[in-house]
Amino acid sequence: AQWLAGQGFRVTTFDYRGHGDSLVGPMREVRADLFDWARDYEAVIAAARAAQPDLPLYLLGHSLGAQLPGLLRNPGQVDGLLSVAAGSGYWRDNAPRLKRMVPYFWWVLVPLATRLWGYFPGRTLRKVGDLPAGVILQWRRWCLSPTYSVGAEGPAVAQSYGAVRFPVLALSMSDDELMTLRGTHNLVNLYTNAPTRVERIAPQDVKALRIGHFGFFREQFRQSLWPRAAAQLLGLGTAEFELPVPGTTA
C-alpha cells in the first residue's frame, strides 16, 4: 500500500469489523458475518469515492478481498478489481495438500473450536487466524458448496455477482499452496457479466524461488510484481482489457 502511494495512487487500507485494528473488545462478543464484512467494504469504497470523486477507483483484493466485491450492493462505484491469489474456497478446488486436511478442518476443528471459544481461535491453533464465529461458520458453508458463496446463499447472491460490470483481472500463482488454477477460474466465473481474465504467474517468471499464496506482498517483489500490478491496475480502465496478452490464460 505504501509503495503504491509512492507511485501516485491514493490508497486506502482497512480491517473488517471484529478483525485486526477494527476489533474492539473480546472477539467472542463480535456479531458479524461475511455479509457484514461486505458492508464494511462498501463503506470504505463510498468514503474513498467521496474523497476523490473524479478519479477511477480500483480494488486490489487478496484471497477473500477478491471474493467479497461480488456482494457489493452498488458495484457501479468500482472501476476494476485486481485479484491476487484468490479463488473459490470450495474444498475440492483447494490445493492437494490442503484438501487432505479439509474433512478434519471443516467437520471437526471449526465447529468444535468455535463452540468452545465463542470464535475461531485460529492463531492459537495456527490455522487461518482468529475469526468471529459468524464469519467462520458462514465461510464453512461456502467452502462446502461446489459453487461456493452462490451455492450456499442462493439466487440473491448469484444476482449480486451478476450485477458486477467492472473488469476483473485475477493473478494466480503456480506455486500457491492453498489455491488451484481451477479454483481461481471458478471464482472468476461467478462474475458472470463482468469482463474477466486470469493470468498465471510462476516464480521463475520473476526470478524467484517462491511466491506462494501470500508472497506477492513481500518486499522482494517491489521491482518485479509490484510495478507490474500498478500497470495492471491502470490497465483495468482501458478498452483493451478484454484482449488476451502474452503469458495469460483466458
N, C-alpha and C positions, 0 to 999 in steps of 0.2 A: 504494500500500500504506500509506504514512504517512497519507494523507488518510482512508482507511477506518478506520485505527486511531483517528484523531481523532474519528470518528463513533461509536465504541463497539465496533467489531468487534475481535476478537482475530485478528490477521493473521499468516500465515506465508508467507514467500517462500523460494525455494530455486533452486539451479542443479543441473542434471543432472550426473551423474558425467562427468568429462572435458571439462567446459564451464564457462566463467565462473570463479567463485571455487572451484568444485569440481575444477578442473584441477590436478593435481599432476604435475609433470614434463612432458616433451615430449608434445604431442598425438599424435604418430605412435606413441607407445607405449600409447595408450589402447585397451583392448579392450572395446568397448561397442557395443550396437546399440539400436534403439528399444524392444525388449522390456526391456532393462536399464533404460532411462530410465523405462519404465512401473513397474518395480520401485522405482525411486527415488521416483516419485510415491506409490506405496503406502506407502513408509517414512515419508514426510512426513505423509501422511494419518493413519497409525497413531499417529505421535507427537503430532499435533495433537488427535486424538480422545482419546488418553490424558491429555493435559494439560487438556482441557475436556470430560469425558465427558458432561456434561449439556446441552451446547449443540449446536444444529444445526451441521453442517459443510457449507459451500458452497465450490465451486471456482469461481474466476474464471480462465478459461483463454483465452489469446490464441493464435490460429493452432494450432500443434502442441499447445499446452496444452489445447485442447478436443478433440483427436483421441485422445490417449493415455488419457483416462478410460475409453474403450471396452475397454482392455486390462487394467483392474484385476481382480485375482482375487477381491477382496472389495468389490464395489461397494456393498454394504449399509451400509458405513461413511459413505457420502456422502449428503447430503440434497438436493443440487441442483447444477447446472452452469450458470453464465453464460458463454456462449461469445462471444468478441469477435473479429470479422474472421477467422473460421475456416471452413474448408470442406474438401471433398475436394481432395487435391492432384493428382488425375488431370489430366494436362496439357491435355486437351480442355476441362476446366472452368476453366482459367485465363483471366484477362482477355486480350482480343485482343492487346494489345501484348506481353504476356509470352509468349503462346502462340507468337508468331512466333520467339521465341528458343529455344524448348524443344528442337527437334531438335539444335541445336548444344550446348546445355547438358547434356542428359541422355545423348546418344550420343557426344559428343566430349569436352567440357571436363571433366565429372565423372570419367569413367573414366580419362582421361589424367592429369589433375592429381592425383587420389588415388593413382594408381600411382607417380607421380614423387615426391610429397611424403610419402607414407605416411599422409596425412589430406587432407581437402579444405581448401585454403588460401583460404577464401572472403574473408577480409579483404584479402589480397594481391590477389585477383582482383576485389574489390569485387562479389562475388556471395554473397548469403545470410549468410556469416560462416564462421569456422573450425568444422569439424565432424569428429569422429572418422570414420575410414574405415568402420567398421561401421555407423554411423548414416547417413552419406550414401548408401552403396551399398544399404542396405535401403530407405531413403526413395526412392531412384531406382526400385526395383522397385515400390513402392507407386504412385508417380506415373505409371508406365507401364501400370497396370492400370485398366480402366474402373470397377471397384468398389473401387479404392484398396486399403487395407490388407486388407480382407476378400477381395478377389480375389487379391491377391498371396500371402496367407498361408493361405487355405483355411478349412475348416469350423470349426476350433478358434477362430479369431478372430471368425468370424460368431457363434458361440455366446457368445463373451465379450461382444460388443456387445449381444447379445440378453439377457444376464443383467442389464443395467442397467435399473433401475426408477426411478431418481431423475429428476426433471424436468430438461429441457434447454431453456434459452432461448438462442437464437442471434441475436446482433446482427450485421446485415450492412450495411456502408457502401455507399451508392450510388456513391461515387467511389473505391472500393477499386481500386487499380492492379494488384493481384495476384489477388484472389478475386472470382468472379462470384456472383450470387444462386443460380444453378443449382448451383454448387459447394457453397454453404452448405447448400442443401436436400439435396444428395446425401450430405453428411456426416451431417446430422441423421437422414436416413433409415436410416443404419446402426444407429442406436439403435432397433431395431425394436419393442421392448416398453416404451419409456420415453415418458411424456408429453412432447411437444415443441412448440415454437413458434419461428418465425423472425420477427424484427422488422427491418424495413428502415429505416435512418436516413440522411437526406440532410443535407448541410452546412447547407442553408437552414433545416432544422428547428431548428437551434441557432444560427442567425445567424452561421454561419462560412463562409469561402470554401472550406475544405477539411478533410476528416477523413482520408480515405485508409486504408491498411492499418494504419498504426502510430499515427495521430494521436489515437486515443481516449485515450491516456495523457498527452497534453500538458497542461501546466498551464492552458492557456487554457480547458479544459473543466471546471474544478473547480466552476463554478457552473451547469453545464448537464448534460453527460453523466455526470459523476461522481455527483451526487445521484440522478440517475435510475437509475444502476447499483446504488447502495446500496439503493434501494427495490425494484429488480428482484431483487436477491439475497434480500432478506427475503420477497418475494412468491413465491419458489420453494417456500416451505414452506406456502403457503396452498392451500385446497381449490379456489380459483377459478383456479388457474394455467392449466388447460386451456381456459378460456373466452377467446374472441377479445377483444382490446381495440383501441380505435381506433389506427390507424396501424401495424397489424401485418399480416403476411402469414402465414397458417397453412398 
